[in-house]
Amino acid sequence: MDDNPIYEAMLANWGGRCPDYHKECVRCQAWEHYDGKKAALAGREWNFCPRCGKRTADLTTIHTCTPPQEKV
């Protein structure tokens, strides 16, 4: 069992996983989508800002850079 709000929302909205996977089942499709997103985010560098390239000192520090401003 995961301990995150997205997992909890999946359970609340879709219910638990079906005992057998069927590609036509929307519940199975929802859980498959969740698994794909979870796997994609598992390898992501959370201390790296894709916008400005800045790295934070550790994974517990959240970096927010200022979006580029248009020249007037």
N, C-alpha and C positions, 0 to 999 in steps of 0.2 A: 504494500500500500504506500502510495506517495503521500507526502505531507506538504501539499501546496494548494493554494486557492483554485487553480485551474482544474486540478484533479477533483477537488470537492465540487466545483461547478459541473464537471462532466457527470459525476455521480448524481447530482441533484437534477440535472436536465435530461440525461440519457439513461440513467440507471446503471447498474453494473454491466460488465461485459457478458455477452451471450456465451453459453457453454461451447457452442460450435460456431466457427466463422462462416458467414455466407456473404458473398460479395454484393448481393442485392439488398441486404439488410442495412437500413440507414443507421441503426445503432452500431453495427460492426464497422460501417464506414466512418462514423464519428470517432470511434475509438482508434481506428487505423490512422486517421488524420492526427489525432492527439499524439499517438506513438511516433509518427513521423516528425512532428514539430518538436517533441521532446528530444528525439535523437539528434535533430539538427542543432538544437540549442546546447546539447551536452558538450560539444567540442568548442563552443564559442569562447573567445577570450573576453571576459567581463571587465577586465581592467584596461581595455583598449577602446578609445573613442574612434569610430570609423570616420567621423566628420573631420576632426582636426589631427588625429594621429597621436594624441597625448595618452600616455600610460600613467595610471595612478600607482601609488606606492604598494598597495595591496588590494586584495579582492573585496575588502570591506569598505573601501572609499569609493563613493559614487562621483564621477566626473560629469559635469554638465558644461559644455562650452557654449559660447554665444554664437548663434547662427550668423552666417555672413550677412553683412548689411549692404543693401544696394546703394551705390553712389548716387547722390541727388544732383 
